[in-house]
């Protein structure tokens, strides 16, 4: 067993709200599997309490934090050094506390998403038409890895078009990237891959996406996950998508990458995914 003294190393996830997070279960299973001596806690911090929560956890001996909604951009601002993915996404979901007190920020959302999409689901991106719905923190993490996978076209659609325009302007790939409103998607042919990175539908409201963007060849991927079918998965099936997946795989893969950053060992994600889905 890997220990640094008798006490386990402390990690946590910080968000608001946080009570439904699966991260403690996932990291504890990883730790058992790889024989790492850690504890993993939940920290609920409203935006105004975020920095105090992070610095307080470090002062109490914490080794690292996962960061979730709504703090990923605040964590980016707080970091003293950044991994390349965090730098490009301008969002941090993994904090490591350096022994000298510096805060290191990484972003594992994009790696986790691409691993699930291209390896587990075996869905290639190169040469295909991809639609990302939503331009919030999660879209920020997946956009650049998608661009780097060389799709034929990548459309970023958002309710607030200025946010999609702003994200695209930060990337130097305008020949394949374009922004769209949801309404303008009605004029598009079906996409090969449609990714839902919005939180639309969570309160039972109808989804605002036009149906022509999905066809019988389309893979739909919902970043959201639930033990039931998510509203987007139901919408995708109702509109004849070839396949509709939820974000469980991304959740576990991004956690595995954070665990690797902290502990230097890579856990096996497949049994954890099976356990969570049960
Ligand atoms: P943000 O709050 O940063 O962004 C929310 C996005 O949803 C924005 O684009 C917003 O549009 C849009 N939106 C919200 N409500 C509506 C609505 N009623 N109609 C249309 N658009 C709407 O959230 P995140 O980006 O962090 O998270 C998005 C989703 O991804 C969540 O479901 C989250 O759980 C999931 N996620 C999953 C992960 C995983 O590991 N599987 C990892 C990270 C996120 P606007 O800009 O106009 O406000």
Boltz pocket constraint, residues with backbone or C-beta under 6 A from the ligand:
constraints:
  - pocket:
      binder: B
      contacts: [[A, 69], [A, 109], [A, 133], [A, 134], [A, 135], [A, 136], [A, 137], [A, 138], [A, 139], [A, 158], [A, 159], [A, 160], [A, 163], [A, 196], [A, 197], [A, 198], [A, 199], [A, 200], [A, 201], [A, 205], [A, 208], [A, 222], [A, 223], [A, 224], [A, 225], [A, 247], [A, 248], [A, 250], [A, 251], [A, 252], [A, 254]]
      max_distance: 6.0
